Amino acid sequence: MVAAPRPLDLDRAATTPLHPDVAAAMAPWWGAEGANAAAVHGGGRAARRAVEDARERVADAVGARHDEVVFTSGATEADQLALLGVAGERAGGHVVVARSEHPAVVRAGERLEARGHPVTWLSPAADGRIDPDAVAGALRPDTVLVAAMRVNNETGALNDVAAIAEAARERGAWVLCDAVQALGYERLRREDLGADLLVLSAHKAGGPQGIGALVVRTGVPLASQAWGGSQERGRRAGTTPVALAVGFGAAAARAADGPEARAQRVAAVRDRFEAAVLRIAGVAPSLPPGTPRGPKHAHVVVAALGGDGETLLMNLDAEGVWASLGSACAAGSLEPSPVLVAMGWTPARARSAVRFSFGEDHTLADADEAAQRFARALERTLG
């Protein structure tokens, strides 16, 4: 019996393993110490102190105040809370959203549009980035909010959020930045980005699944979209998951410690893999050479697949390589990637693209092994 190959998880844009230090920080709060942080007894007070310490650590990671951090169930809720809780409360407020944003943002924009809010939908350029001049041209006197993610979750394309924010600020609009894929890989400072609302996720940075955060600049009105309690200073009702919050705090502190060096190491592994697979005939990069991008994404297209990326993905899985065809939030969808289609790709070409994404524990040897397995999987796919 042939042993299964050692798994190579190259789907780190979807999630990351829980870091041992984070797991250790969370461990006490799963047991006897895990009281409700809203309770007034001793256990509740201890839990509340742990939550507030975690809030401080998340805030410090992005240069914000602790009382500006709203814990949520994840980035999806945070994105939707931002759009619906800010723009949705302004009658007739105009919103600018790119079709390359995370599905959580796009769906919230569509919900606003269905409610009668005017929405201007922008398409990314061929390099997957949003042109700040296009944003400036879309702004109106009634524009309330502009959504601009930092690193695209599919292609890795890096948006110039600061330039977009400068244009929005001149017209009095707020800026929402989904920075989920950037946490831990650059020195994230809310002020440098010019973001009024910043979205983060714990499990994309070695933290636990099930918790995210919306960092809301003081003075930006935010209406709760979950009712029933006064948690999170009235901005998000529901019992705070103490262990998850503690884990998020630990993960955020790790992410803020040396992100430039981490990004350099990860990019070196990604580049090694990418150089090897791009030497294979018919494999091409999805983004033009020189496109600014995050350090962990390798997005390639194989024209000969003719839209059959799903078979390649299955053959990669048989080789023990975990990858994806696009956003993890769209897994199982038969539709081509909306991001790639918005970039001007045909549906067939979009279905022929594969996303690989790397983490801080990957090595150059992993890159070499993954490239060899990719070559075998592609050969089997093309028959």
Beta strands, then each sheet from edge to edge (+ up, - down):
strand 1: 8-9
strand 2: 69-72
strand 3: 94-98
strand 4: 119-122
strand 5: 143-147
strand 6: 174-178
strand 7: 197-201
strand 8: 212-216
strand 9: 283-285
strand 10: 297-302
strand 11: 321-322
strand 12: 353-357
sheet 1: 1+ 11+
sheet 2: 2+ 8- 7+ 6+ 5+ 3+ 4+
sheet 3: 9+ 10- 12+
end
